[in-house]
Amino acid sequence: MRSIDIKSSIIKYKVNFYDTKNDLIESLKGNNLIYLIDENVYNLNQSYFKDKLKFIVPVSERSKTLDFASNVFNYLINNNFKTDTHMVVIGGGILQDLGGFVASTFCRGIKYTLVPTTLLAQCDSCIGGKTSINHNSRKNILGTFYPPNEIKISIDFLQTLNVSDLLSGYGELIKFYLLNNKIEYLDNITSNIQKHIAFGLNYKSKIIQIDEFDKNERKLLNFGHTFGHALESTSDYKIPHGSAIIIGMLIANEISFKLNRLKEDKHLYIQNILLAYIKHIKIKESWFYFDTLLSLVKSDKKNTGDNINMVLVDTDGEYNIVPIEDIKILESSVNKIYETVRLHN
């Protein structure tokens, strides 16, 4: 079994890779276990989980709310779970955000294990210790830093993903290769997927060790997230997270070009790579209304003061957080990428 060590000031933990899904499931043993499990994953694996104590979670951003978290807390309390509880969270990013939040706050913190079942969760969001829920229209505005005790991965879970979810996962992988200036790897990113997952986790873990609590270097991992998160909201999450991040990276790439930070040849090269992974996305003009997007971007917790802070790329491959003062450049870039994506699809 292969593993990756993740160093955290809170707790050191491992990512363990299993050859098969069955091997992974058989390893889920211990006392006082409670399974928080994705509804789709449960339906595909009922034979194992039907007799286990479990809370089944519908796959929706609406599950990442205080009201829904309250339902989980009530279940734990009603079943007499206490400080020695071990929660096993099985699912994608929504389950990880919700499960981590519940684990970090129930009895002031309980043990939990993550079993990520989507590509996006396996290559990115399973490490780093961020937990979050949405509140009103603000995405991920409530949360904690609370790493899991262990992460268990089997790429067998990816075999049942639909094309949209699989391509969404490539969004974060592409981001890691761009940030690491390994653009050449993007030509064959769909092959040997476990290798790419390990690359993403190793790269992100190095950033986390430098800046675990998201004060400096870790903020670079928000490349594409400024407008990506806003587009998730305006589309009512009809654009999956990873695909929204790809569109957000397209917008950031366009802004870098308009600010003369990026030469045209590299700008077009990055754009064409990103466009290839959102062919399946059908967009609506209303999702790109600039005033609505700008309002959401300004309310994002990552922005301070009056400026919009964005991660932008330079021709030499350096990424920096840049305060954007010229709103017209933002608007023209959003409009340009809307037209580019619409015509491309």
Residue pairs with C-beta under 8 A, 6 or more apart in sequence:
1 16
1 17
1 18
1 19
2 16
2 17
2 198
3 14
3 15
3 16
3 17
4 14
4 15
4 198
4 201
4 202
4 205
5 12
5 14
6 12
6 13
6 14
6 15
6 127
6 147
6 151
6 201
6 205
6 208
7 205
7 208
7 209
8 129
8 147
8 208
8 212
9 212
10 129
10 145
10 146
10 147
10 212
11 147
11 149
13 147
13 148
13 149
13 150
13 151
14 150
14 151
15 126
15 127
15 151
15 153
15 201
16 150
16 151
16 152
16 153
17 153
17 154
17 194
17 198
18 24
18 27
18 152
18 153
18 154
19 154
20 154
20 156
21 154
21 156
21 157
23 154
24 115
24 152
24 153
24 154
24 156
25 45
25 48
27 152
28 88
28 113
28 115
28 152
30 86
31 84
31 86
32 81
32 82
32 84
32 85
32 86
33 52
33 53
33 86
33 87
33 88
34 53
34 54
34 55
34 76
34 79
34 81
34 85
34 86
34 87
34 88
35 49
35 52
35 53
35 54
35 55
35 87
35 88
35 90
36 54
36 55
36 57
36 72
36 87
36 88
36 89
36 90
36 91
36 95
36 98
36 99
36 102
37 49
37 54
37 55
37 56
37 57
37 89
37 90
37 91
37 95
38 56
38 57
38 59
38 90
38 91
38 92
38 94
38 95
38 117
39 56
39 57
39 58
39 59
40 59
41 90
41 91
41 117
41 157
42 49
42 54
42 56
44 160
53 79
55 71
55 72
55 75
57 63
57 68
57 91
57 94
57 95
57 98
59 91
59 92
59 94
60 94
60 237
61 94
61 134
61 139
61 232
61 237
62 68
63 94
63 98
64 94
64 97
64 98
64 132
64 133
64 134
65 133
65 134
65 135
66 133
66 135
66 142
68 98
68 133
69 98
69 101
69 102
69 133
72 98
72 102
73 102
73 106
76 85
76 102
76 106
81 106
81 110
82 107
83 107
83 108
83 110
84 110
85 106
85 107
85 110
85 111
86 110
86 111
86 112
86 113
87 99
87 102
87 103
87 110
87 111
87 112
87 113
88 112
88 113
88 115
89 95
89 96
89 99
89 100
89 103
89 112
89 113
89 114
89 115
89 148
90 115
90 117
91 99
91 115
91 116
91 117
91 118
91 121
92 116
92 117
92 118
92 120
92 121
92 165
93 118
93 120
93 121
93 125
93 241
95 121
96 114
96 116
96 121
96 125
96 126
96 131
97 125
97 130
97 131
97 132
97 133
97 140
97 143
98 133
99 112
99 114
99 131
100 112
100 114
100 129
100 130
100 131
100 132
100 144
100 146
100 148
101 131
101 132
101 133
101 142
101 143
101 144
101 146
103 109
103 110
103 111
103 112
103 131
103 146
103 148
104 131
104 144
104 146
105 144
109 146
111 149
112 148
112 149
113 148
113 149
113 150
113 151
113 152
114 121
114 126
114 148
114 150
114 151
114 152
115 151
115 152
115 153
116 122
116 125
116 126
116 151
116 153
116 157
117 157
117 158
118 157
118 158
118 161
118 165
118 168
118 169
119 158
119 161
119 165
119 166
119 168
119 169
119 170
119 173
119 193
119 197
119 242
120 165
120 168
120 169
120 171
120 172
120 241
120 242
121 169
122 153
122 155
122 157
122 158
122 169
122 197
123 169
123 172
123 173
123 176
123 196
123 197
123 200
123 201
124 172
124 173
124 176
124 200
124 201
124 204
125 172
126 148
126 151
126 153
126 201
127 147
127 151
127 201
127 204
127 205
127 208
128 147
128 204
128 208
128 218
129 145
129 146
129 147
129 148
129 208
129 212
130 143
130 145
130 214
131 143
131 144
131 145
131 146
132 140
132 141
132 142
132 143
133 140
133 142
133 143
134 140
134 141
134 142
135 141
135 142
137 233
137 296
137 299
138 299
138 301
139 229
139 232
139 233
140 229
140 301
141 301
145 212
145 213
153 197
155 193
155 194
155 197
158 166
158 193
161 169
163 280
164 240
164 243
164 280
165 240
167 242
167 243
167 277
167 278
167 280
168 240
168 241
168 242
168 243
169 242
170 189
170 190
170 242
170 246
170 277
171 224
171 241
171 242
171 243
171 244
171 245
171 246
171 249
171 277
172 200
172 242
172 245
173 189
173 196
173 197
173 199
173 200
174 186
174 189
174 246
174 249
174 273
174 274
174 277
175 221
175 223
175 224
175 245
175 249
176 199
176 200
176 203
176 204
177 183
177 185
177 186
177 189
177 199
178 186
178 223
178 249
178 270
178 313
179 203
179 220
179 221
179 223
179 319
180 203
181 317
183 269
183 270
183 273
185 196
185 199
186 273
189 196
204 221
207 217
207 218
207 220
207 221
208 218
210 216
210 217
210 218
211 217
211 218
211 219
212 218
219 302
219 311
219 321
220 311
220 319
220 321
222 302
222 311
223 249
223 252
223 311
223 313
223 319
224 245
224 246
224 247
224 248
224 249
224 251
224 252
224 311
225 245
225 248
225 302
225 311
226 248
226 251
226 252
226 297
226 300
226 302
226 308
226 309
226 310
226 311
227 247
227 248
227 251
227 252
227 293
227 297
227 334
228 241
228 244
228 245
228 246
228 247
228 248
228 249
229 244
229 248
229 296
229 300
230 293
230 296
230 297
230 300
231 239
231 244
231 247
231 248
231 287
231 288
231 293
232 239
232 241
232 244
233 296
234 286
234 287
234 288
234 289
234 292
234 293
234 296
235 244
235 283
235 284
235 287
239 247
239 281
239 283
239 287
243 277
243 278
243 280
243 281
246 274
246 277
246 278
247 278
247 281
247 337
247 341
249 270
249 274
250 271
250 274
250 275
250 337
250 340
250 341
251 333
251 334
251 337
252 310
252 311
252 312
252 313
253 262
253 267
253 270
253 271
253 274
253 313
254 267
254 271
254 333
254 336
254 337
255 310
255 312
255 324
255 329
255 330
255 333
256 262
256 267
256 312
256 313
256 314
257 264
257 267
258 329
258 332
258 333
259 312
259 322
259 329
261 312
261 313
261 314
261 315
261 322
262 312
262 313
262 314
262 315
263 315
266 315
270 313
271 340
275 340
275 341
275 344
278 341
278 344
278 345
279 344
279 345
280 345
281 341
281 345
282 345
283 338
283 341
283 342
283 345
285 338
285 342
288 334
288 335
288 338
290 330
290 331
290 334
290 335
293 334
294 327
294 330
294 331
297 303
297 308
298 308
302 309
303 309
305 323
307 323
307 324
307 325
308 323
308 324
308 330
309 321
309 322
309 323
309 324
310 321
310 322
310 324
311 319
311 320
311 321
311 322
312 319
312 320
312 321
312 322
313 319
314 320
324 330
